[in-house]
């Protein structure tokens, strides 16, 4: 179980809403991509390492968003960024023979990611006490499709697309508080990624770190819990329990 840090004795009384990262925090992108890749491999007689493929696809995510942040690339949503990365990987992994229908279906796997086992129960509990929203780099259409596919429930969907900045740009976190009609410190950023939480803290939000030790696979070295967060939770059910939901 996690524990609220001693530095935040007033916490969580002032929190009115949770802004949740999605990829890796609420849904298992790696396991989902591997499963769909293996299904495609069986259907098309493709013998590749889908775990390595999933890792390579994700590895292209931050550099692609950095191009948008720097102005080197005009605003492009995640479907566009993912497709650019995918086209490169299809060559690298010898999958250039896939037809366009297969390529597009594979690219939209990000719309069909499966939730972690605790996610639905945790979000359901959290919504009994707090406004619970996404705050994701995924665009609105992707998040709507993912929400329906995974059986998730939110009070609203907030996306980086709404301000045309990608996290960890400060504008994304400020937008969340503004659209929810709250002061930044009344919003709790929930994420499995320390860099997301550092940026949220810098924008004045409260922060909750959710441990996802399997996000990058069972062989990835365990990360140390970040020091400067308001709360640390084992999963979303644990977070709900700590927040009294």
C-alpha positions in Angstrom: 0.0 0.0 0.0 1.1 3.5 -0.6 1.2 6.3 1.9 0.4 10.0 2.0 3.5 11.9 2.6 3.9 13.8 5.9 4.5 17.0 4.0 0.8 17.1 2.9 -1.1 16.8 6.1 -4.0 18.9 4.6 -4.2 16.4 1.8 -6.7 15.3 0.4 -9.3 17.7 1.8 -8.8 20.4 -0.9 -8.8 18.0 -3.8 -12.0 18.2 -5.9 -11.0 16.6 -9.2 -8.6 14.0 -10.5 -6.9 14.3 -13.9 -5.6 10.9 -15.0 -2.9 10.0 -17.4 -4.1 7.1 -19.5 -1.4 5.3 -21.4 0.4 3.1 -18.9 -1.4 4.5 -15.9 -4.9 3.3 -16.7 -4.4 1.0 -19.7 -1.7 -1.6 -20.5 -0.4 -0.4 -23.9 2.5 -2.9 -24.1 0.5 -6.1 -23.3 -2.3 -4.9 -25.6 0.0 -4.3 -28.6 1.8 -7.6 -28.1 -1.6 -9.5 -28.0 -2.9 -7.8 -31.1 0.4 -8.2 -32.9 0.5 -11.9 -32.2 -3.1 -12.2 -33.5 -2.0 -10.4 -36.7 1.0 -12.6 -36.9 -1.0 -15.8 -36.7 -3.5 -14.5 -39.3 -0.7 -13.3 -41.7 2.0 -15.9 -40.9 4.4 -13.3 -39.5 7.1 -14.4 -37.2 8.4 -11.4 -35.4 9.2 -10.4 -31.8 6.0 -8.4 -31.0 7.3 -7.4 -27.6 10.3 -5.8 -29.2 8.0 -4.2 -31.8 5.8 -2.7 -29.0 8.8 -1.3 -27.2 10.2 0.2 -30.4 6.8 1.8 -31.2 6.6 3.3 -27.7 10.2 4.5 -27.9 9.3 6.7 -30.9 6.5 8.4 -29.0 8.5 11.1 -27.1 10.7 12.1 -30.0 7.7 12.5 -32.2 5.9 14.7 -29.7 9.2 16.7 -29.2 9.0 17.6 -32.9 5.6 19.2 -32.3 6.7 21.0 -29.2 9.7 22.5 -30.9 7.7 23.7 -33.9 9.6 21.4 -36.3 6.3 19.6 -37.0 2.9 21.3 -37.1 0.2 20.1 -34.7 -0.3 16.4 -35.4 -2.5 14.1 -33.3 -1.4 10.8 -32.0 -2.9 8.8 -34.8 -0.7 10.8 -37.2 2.4 10.5 -35.0 1.9 6.8 -34.4 1.4 6.1 -38.1 4.7 7.9 -38.9 6.5 5.7 -36.4 4.7 2.6 -37.5 5.6 3.1 -41.2 9.3 3.2 -40.2 8.9 0.0 -38.0 7.1 -1.9 -40.8 10.3 -1.6 -42.8 12.6 -2.3 -39.9 10.7 -5.4 -38.9 10.1 -6.6 -42.5 6.4 -6.0 -42.5 6.2 -3.9 -45.6 4.0 -6.5 -47.3 1.0 -5.7 -45.1 -1.9 -4.1 -47.0 -3.2 -0.6 -46.1 -6.2 -2.1 -44.3 -3.9 -4.1 -42.0 -1.6 -1.2 -41.4 -4.5 1.2 -40.5 -6.1 -1.5 -38.2 -2.7 -2.0 -36.5 -2.2 1.8 -36.1 -5.5 2.1 -34.3 -4.6 -0.5 -31.7 -4.0 2.5 -29.5 -7.8 3.0 -29.6 -8.3 -0.5 -28.2 -5.9 -0.8 -25.3 -6.9 -3.0 -22.4 -7.3 -1.6 -18.9 -5.1 -2.8 -16.0 -7.1 -5.3 -13.8 -7.7 -2.6 -11.1 -8.6 0.3 -13.4 -12.3 -0.1 -13.8 -12.9 -0.8 -10.1 -10.6 2.0 -9.0 -12.1 4.7 -11.3 -15.6 3.6 -10.3 -14.8 4.2 -6.6 -12.9 7.4 -7.2 -15.9 8.9 -9.1 -18.1 8.4 -6.0 -16.2 11.3 -4.3 -14.3 13.2 -7.0 -14.7 14.5 -10.5 -12.5 12.2 -12.5 -11.2 13.2 -16.0 -8.6 12.0 -18.4 -5.6 14.3 -19.0 -3.8 12.5 -21.9 -1.8 13.2 -24.9 -4.3 11.1 -26.8 -6.7 13.1 -28.9 -10.4 13.3 -28.2 -11.5 10.7 -30.8 -8.9 8.2 -29.6 -9.8 8.7 -26.0 -13.5 8.3 -26.7 -12.9 5.1 -28.6 -10.5 3.7 -26.0 -13.0 4.5 -23.2 -15.8 2.6 -24.9 -13.6 -0.3 -25.9 -12.0 -0.7 -22.4 -15.3 -0.1 -20.5 -13.9 2.8 -18.6 -16.0 5.6 -17.1 -15.0 9.3 -16.8 -16.8 12.5 -15.9 -15.2 14.2 -18.8 -12.4 13.7 -21.3 -9.6 16.2 -21.4 -7.0 15.9 -24.0 -3.8 17.7 -24.9 -5.4 18.3 -28.3 -7.7 20.9 -26.7 -4.8 23.3 -26.2 -2.6 21.9 -28.9 0.3 21.2 -26.6 1.7 17.9 -25.5 2.5 17.0 -21.9 4.7 17.8 -20.2 4.1 21.3 -21.5 2.7 23.5 -18.7 -0.2 24.6 -20.8 -1.8 21.2 -20.7 -2.0 21.1 -16.9 -3.2 24.7 -16.7 -5.9 23.9 -19.2 -7.2 21.0 -17.1 -7.7 23.2 -14.0 -9.2 26.0 -16.1 -11.7 23.8 -17.9 -12.8 22.2 -14.6 -13.2 25.6 -13.0 -10.8 24.8 -10.2 -7.6 26.2 -8.8 -4.6 24.1 -9.8 -4.1 22.8 -6.3 -7.6 21.5 -6.2 -6.7 19.1 -9.1 -4.8 15.9 -8.5 -2.7 14.7 -11.4 -2.6 10.9 -11.4 0.1 9.2 -13.4 2.6 6.3 -13.5 5.3 8.6 -14.9 7.5 10.8 -12.8 8.1 13.4 -15.5 4.4 13.9 -15.9 4.0 14.5 -12.2 7.0 16.8 -12.0 5.5 19.0 -14.7 2.1 18.9 -13.1 3.6 20.0 -9.8 5.4 22.8 -11.5 2.0 24.0 -12.8 0.6 23.9 -9.3 -1.4 20.7 -9.3 -1.3 18.1 -6.6 0.3 14.8 -7.6 -0.3 11.1 -7.2 2.1 8.4 -8.4 0.6 5.1 -9.3 3.0 2.2 -9.5 2.9 0.2 -12.7 5.9 -2.1 -12.5 4.9 -4.1 -15.6 4.2 -1.2 -17.9 7.5 -1.8 -19.8 7.5 -5.5 -19.3 8.6 -8.0 -16.6 12.3 -7.6 -17.4 12.5 -3.9 -16.9 14.4 -2.8 -13.8 12.0 -1.5 -11.2 11.8 2.3 -10.9 12.3 4.0 -7.5 9.2 5.9 -6.3 9.6 9.6 -7.0 10.3 11.6 -3.9 8.4 14.9 -4.5 4.8 13.7 -4.9 1.8 14.1 -2.6 0.7 10.5 -2.6 2.0 7.1 -3.8 -0.4 4.2 -4.6 0.1 0.6 -5.5 -2.8 0.9 -8.1 -6.0 2.8 -8.6 -8.0 0.8 -6.0 -5.3 1.6 -3.5 -5.5 5.3 -4.5 -9.3 5.2 -4.0 -8.8 3.7 -0.6 -6.3 6.4 0.4 -8.5 9.1 -0.8 -11.5 7.8 1.1 -13.5 6.7 -1.9 
